[in-house]
Amino acid sequence: MALGRSSHVVDTPNDVKLETEGGAPFRSHEGAAAYDAEAGTGDGRGRRMSRIDKDSDSDISDTVGKQIELEAGNDIKYRTCSWQKTAALLFSEYICLAIMSFPWSYSVLGLFPGILLTIFMAAVVLYTSLVLWEFCLRHPETRDVCDIGKKLFWDKNWAWWFTAVMFLLNNTFIQGLHVLVGATYLNTMTNHSVCTVGFAVVVTLVCFVVSLPRTFSTLAKIATASAFFTFVSVLLAAIFSGVEPHPLGYNSPPGTAKNGLTGLEKTGEPIYSAWPPEGTTFVSAMSAFLNISYTFIGQITLPSFIAEMKNPRDFPKALWAVTIAEIIVFTLVGAVVYVFTGEQYMTSPAFGSIGNEVMKKVAFSFMIPTIIFLGVLYASVSARFVFFQLFDGTRHKSSHTVLGWATWTGILALTWLGAFIIAEVIPFFSDLLSLMSSLFDSFFGFIFWGVAWLRMRRADAPDGKLRRSLNATGWIAFVVNIFIILIGFYFLTAGTYTSVQSILNSYAAGAVKGVFTCATNGI
């Protein structure tokens, strides 16, 4: 079956037929009516994907309750996550290795602009995530961001396909980032005892095995451990940076050592500044901002998480908890490590700036769970998306069948193969973060949710005329959401330009050792 629009939470009745229109499967009116009647939703005609309905407490509770009831006899159940388990998934997604790029970002932007942009991004992502959550409440049948993409853009098939391609590419790039960092870790721990490509293969295989569970409820248990160990890792990195006498490469003889990231000579006492250092370019400043943005922007997975919650209305509890933790951890780790390391000794990830070899390896080792798990989380989101397109309405989705598990395993294998190739072709940490942020976060972090707010407010207007229904507060929110959309386009244009230019600069400067290379990438 060709991939099409995403599925509902529960299996459709066996007599619901999938038809095709424009290359994307959809349910017939008769099938939709049967499904809605069984699930307790709709009006007998089937819910149109283009509608942005007002939400109703009773409708949402009834729909989710029916979905849970219909899953009761299944071997594999999906609506099983409490808000605490969802919070664990969010913590594992956001409290991650990318935190260790914040010291480098602050070294480029300066402490004050860096911290200000950190708080700004936290606020924007919190707001857009709440908009996303409201949208999912209005449509509890939504399974993933591709469903939302189609709903937002007037039920157009091109919107579903465009969102699906970006969705899968984004997730595979993130998997590739974790393959890259896993190889970096193994090189660092073993002093490059094996070819780097070999280490990347090992990491890919381990991540593939860990990603085999099929529900988020199962993965939430691993997520809790991942978030905890990541917090310990970044805390140790900050402490070790503060207590050690000097960072790695301290006071090298003039002309013998230059920082590949900042271009500064590794000499003298650590330098830090409240403002951007002299000579900061647009390309480097934008790359630093994109690094910060990447760490915050994770809305692409939220519809999938909400779709497996027992009570979706509890989602803001998990969201607020992780946002407060993000602001505290990101700013403290970024500022402390930057101040004690200095611009001229800074690396990304910042573990490489720790001068004491034992301290560096201890701090980096606590990052192992998140190096593996976060890539696993995105692999699972991608695999579920494809799997549900293939087997919606069949017993393979909700039961343990040979075909179901073989297909699930095959999908995961393909995503990890793609991740391995990306890790070998773009083998540098900060530039890969920037490229992903500009290409994908522009849509999934900004543009989609500004458009979602506009569509929902228009649906709320009595006559469908948005401008006639807004009061003073509404107009302020209107301007805010237009600004969010413009930020997204700025990311897509200026962000992509600076990311590509930074990659070209890295190759020109000899900072990249090549693709599919055995050379060490240890720190």
N, C-alpha and C positions, 0 to 999 in steps of 0.2 A: 504494500500500500504506500502511495506517495505521502510525504509529510504534508500535513495541512494545519488548520487552526487547532489550537490546543483543546484539551478535553475537559470534561467536568470532573468533579472530585470523585464521584461514584461511578460505577460501571453502568452503562446504559442497558436497558432491557434488550434481550436477544433479538427482538423483532424490530429494533431500531436500525434502519439501514443507513450506511454512509454513502452519500453520493458525491460527485465531484463537480466543481464549478470553477473554471479558471485555474485548474491545477491544484486547488485546495479543497480537501474534503469538508462537507458540511452535512448537518442532519436535515432530512426532509421535513416538511411541515408536519406530516403525519407522525414521523419518528420523534420530532421535537415535542409534539403534543403529548405523546405517550410517555416520554421521559419526564416532562414537567409534571404530568399528572401523577406519576409514580413518586417523584421526589418531592411533591408538594409545592412546586414553584410554577410560576407562569399563569397564563390565562387560557390554556388549552391550544393556543396557536404557536407556542414556542417563543422564547425570548430572542428578540433581534439583537445581534451583536453590536449594532450601531447605537443602541439606546443608552443614555447615561441617566439611569433612573434615580429618583430620590430613594434614600434608604429608609427602611422602617424596622424598628426593633423587632416587631413580631415576625415580619417577613424573613429577616435574617436568621432569627432563632429557629423558625420553622424549617427554613431551608437547610441550615447546618445540622439541625436535629434529624431531619430525614436522611441526610447524607450519612451521618453516623449510624443511624438505624439500618440503612441498606448495606452498610459495611459489616454489620455485626457477625454475619456468618462467613465472612471471607477469611482465608488464611493470612492474607497480608492486608492490614488496615492502615489507612493514611491519616484520617482525622484523629490523631492521637496525642498531639503536642499540647502541653500546658504552656502558660506564658513563661514559666520558669525555664522550661526546655528551649523555648524559642529564644529567651534571653541568652542561654548558653550558646546557641548557634550564632547569635549576633556577636557575642563577646569573642567567639573563636574567629569570626570573620573580620572584626575590626581591631582587636588586640592582637596584632600580627607582626610579622617580620618587618613590614614597611615602616613601622614606627622608627626603626633604626636608620631611616633616611631623613628624619626630621633634623638631626644635628647638622647634616650637610645643607639642607634647605635653609636653616637659620644662619649658617655661615655665609650663604649667598645673599639672603634677604636682610640680614641683621636681626637682632633679637626682637625689637619692637614690632616691625612689620611682620616678622615671622609668626609671633604669638598672636598678633591681631588677625592675620589671615587664617590661623588655626581656629580661632573662636568664630570668625565669620563663616568658614566652611562648615563647622559643627552646627551653627544655627541654620544655615541654608539646607543642609542635609536633613536635619531634624524636621524642618518645616515641610520639605518636599516629601519626606517619608510619611508624614501625617496626611498629606494630600493623597498619596498613594494608598494609604490605609483606608481613607474615606471612600476612595474609588472601589477598592476591593469589597468593602461593606455593601456598597450598592450592587455589586455583582459577585455574590459568594460562589458562583460557579466558576470564577476565574481561577485558572491553574498556574499561570506564569505570566511573565511580562509580554510575551507574544500575544496572548489574549488581549491584554490591555492595549498593545500597539494597534491591533485591528479595530478595537472599539473606539479608540481615540480618533482615528483617521477614517471615519465614516464607513466602516465595514468593508474597506477595500482589501482585496487579496494581496496586492503589492505591499501593503503596510504589514500584513502578517509575515510575508516572506522576508521583507527587509529586516523586520525586528528579529525574526528567527536567525537569520544569517549573522547579524550583529551580536545577538545573544550567545550563539555558539562560539563565535570567534573570541568574544570577550572572555568567556569562561576558559577556553582553551589557552589563551594567552596567559591567564592567571595560573593555570596548571603549569605552563611552560616556565613561568617565573619561579615556581617552587622546585621544578626540576633543576633549574640553573642554580638556585641557592643551595639545594641539597648537595649538588656536586661541589659547590664552593665549600660547604661544611666538611665534606669528606676529604677534600684536598687539604684543608686547614688542619684537620685532626691528624692526618696520616703523613703530613709533609710531602704530599704528592707521590704516594706510593704506587698509584695506578694511573693510567691514561685518563684524562678528564672525561672523555666520551664514555669510558667504561663506568666511571662513577655515575654519570648521568643515566646510563642504562639501569644501574642498580637502584637508583632513586625512583626511576619510572616504574620499575617492576614492583617495588615495595608499595608505592602509592596506588598502583592498580589493584593490588590485593586488598588493601585497606578500604578501597572505595566500593567493594562488592555489596555491602548491605543496601537494601532497597528503600528504607524509610528514614526520615529525618529523626524520628523518635529514637531509633537505634543509634544514629550518629551523634545525637545530643549528649550521650554519655561520654563519648570520646571528646566532644567539643569542650566540655567542662574542664577536662584535664588539659587540653590544648591551651585554653585561655589562661589557666592558672600558671602553667609552666612558662608561657610567653611573658606574663607579668613578672615572674621571678627573673627571667632572662634579662629583660630590659632594666629592671631594678638593679640587678647585679652590674650590668654594664655602666649604669650611671654612677653607682658606688665605686666601682673599680677605677673609672675615669677620674673620680675625685680624690681617691686615696693614693694612687700610684704617683711617684715623683714626677714622671714625665711621660708624654705620649710616645708612641712608636716613631722612630726617626728623629727624635729630639736633637736639635742643634747640630745637624749634620754640617760638615765642612762646606763653605760656600761653593756653589757650582757643581756639587756632587749629587744632590738629590732634589728633585722638583715634584710637587704634588700634582698627580695627573688630573685631579678634579678641579683644583683651584688655580693651578699654574704657578703657585707661590713656591719659593725656595723653602726647604725644610730647615730653617735656622731661626734661632732666637726663641724668646719666650712665647707661649701661645698667645695669639692675637684674637680678640673678639670685639664686636662692635654692636651698639644698639641700632645702627642704621646700616644700609647696604654699603659694603666696602667700596673704596674708590676703584673704578675700572669694571664694576659689575655691568655686564651687557644685558640687553633685552632677552637674548636667547638663554643665558644662564639663569636670569631671574624668573623667566616664564617656566623653565624646566623645574626650578625649585618649587614654584607654586603648584605645578602639576603634580609633583611628588606628594605634596601635602594633600592635594585634592583627591588623588588616587586612594590614599589611606582612608579617607572619610566616605567616599562614594561607593556604596554597596547596594543601592536600591534595586539593582537588577535581580537579586535573589529574594527580595522581600515578598513579592506575590506568591512565590513557591512556599515560603515559610508560613505565611498567613493561611494558605490553602490547606495546611495540615494542622492548624490549631483547632482544638476542641471549642474554644470560645474566642473568635477573632477580635471581639471587642476589647480583650485584654492586651492586645498588641502594644498600645502605647506604654504600658508598664515596662515591658522589656526594652522599648526604644529609649525611654527617658533614662533608664538605668545605664545603658551602654553609652549614651551620649555624654552624660556627666563623667563617667569613667574615662572616656576618650579625651575630653578636654584636660582633665587633671594629668593623666599619664603622658599624653603626647607633648604637652607644653613643658612639663617637668623634665622628662627624659631628653627632649630636644635641647632645652636651654642648658641643663646641667652638663651634658656631654659636650656641647659646643663650647661652653665657657672654659672647661678644663682641658679640652683638646686643642682648640684654636683653629683658625682658618687654614694655616699652612700645614697642619698635620691631619686634616679631616679626610675620612674615607666614607664610602657608602657601600654596604651598611657599616655603621660606625664601630662595629666590633673590631674592625681592622685597625683602628686607631689606638687600641689598648696596647701599651708597651710590654706589659708582663705577659709572657706566653701562656703561663698556666691560667692566669685570670681570664685572658681572652677565650681560651678553650672551654673553661668552666661556664662562663656567661653564654657563649655561643651554643654549648651543648644543651642548655635548657630550652633552646629554641627548636629542638628536634620535633616535638609533637606538632607544633604549628607548621613547620616546613612540610611535614607530611599531610597533616589534616586539612589545612585550608585548600590545598590543591584538590584533595579528596572531596571536600564539600562542593566545590564548583564542578568537579567531574560528575558527582551524583546529581546535581541540578540539571546538567546537560543530558545525562543519560535518562533521567526521568522524563524530561521533555520529549526526547525522541521516542522512548519506549511507550509513552502514553499515546503518541500519535499512531503507532503501529498496532497497539493491542487494546485500545479503548473499546469497551463493550464485549471483551472476551474473557475467558477464564484465566488466560495467561497473565493478565494484569493483577488479578487478586488471589491467585493460587500458585502453589509451587509446581510448575510444570517444566519439563526438560526444555521445551522450545522457549518458554519465557526466560528461564535462567541463561540459556545459551545466547539468546539475543541480548539480554542485559549485559552479559560478559563481553560480547562482541562489540557493543556500542562503547563500553568503557575502554576496551582495548584500542579502538580507533581514536578516541579523544586523547588518550595518553600517548599514542604514537604521534599525533599532531603536536602535543605539548613538547615532546622530546625534540622534534625537528625545530620548533620555535626557539627552544632553549639553546640549541646549537648554532642557529643562524643569527640570533640577536643575543650574544653572550655577555651582556653588561647590565648591571642592576638598575641604576638610576635612570638611564635612558629608556630602558624597557618599561619602567613605571610611567615615565612621561608619555611615551607613545601610546600605551594603553589608555591613559587618562584622557588624552586629547581625542582619540578615535572613538572610544566607547562611552566615556563618562559624559561627553557632550550631550548625548541623547538620553542615556539612562540615569544621569545625575541631574539634568536640568530641563532639557527641552520637553520631554514627555510629561513631566509633572506640572510645568507651567500650562501646557495645553490641557492637561486633565482638569486643572482648576477652572480654566475658562469654559470647558465643555460642561462641567458639573454646575457652575453658576448659571450658565445659559439654560440648562435643563430645569433649574430651580425657578427661573423667571416665569411669572404667570403667563405672559404672552410670548415667551421665547426670545424676547429682546433684552439682551444683557445690559446695554447702557441705560435702559429705562428702569431697571430694577436695583441699581446700585445706590447705596447711600454713601456718606463720606468715608466710612470705614471700608466699604466695598470698593470704592475707587482707589483707596490706598493699596488694598490687596491686589486690585487689578494691575496697578503700576508695578508692584513687587513681582508679580508673576510674569509680566512682560519683560522685566529686567532679568528674571531667571532664564527665560527663553533666550534672551540676547547673550547672557553669559555662556549658555550652551553653544551658540554659534561662534562666539569668540574662542572657546576651547577648540572647536572643530577646525577653525581656520588658522588663527595665530598659534594655537597650541600644537597643531600638527606640523606647521612650518618649523617651529622652534625645536620640536622633538626630532624631526628628520635632520635638521641642520646640526643639532647636537651630536647625533649619531655619525654624520659625515665628519664633523670636527674630531670626534674620538678616533675614527679610522685614520684621518689625516695626521693626527698627533702620535699615532702608533700605540694608543692606549688599549686597542683591541687586538688580541693575539690571532684572530682569525676564526673561521667557522669550522665546526667539526674538528677541533684541534685537540691534541693531547697535552698541550701546554697547561700548566697549572693556573687555576683561577682562585686559588686560596688567598686568604687575607692575613 
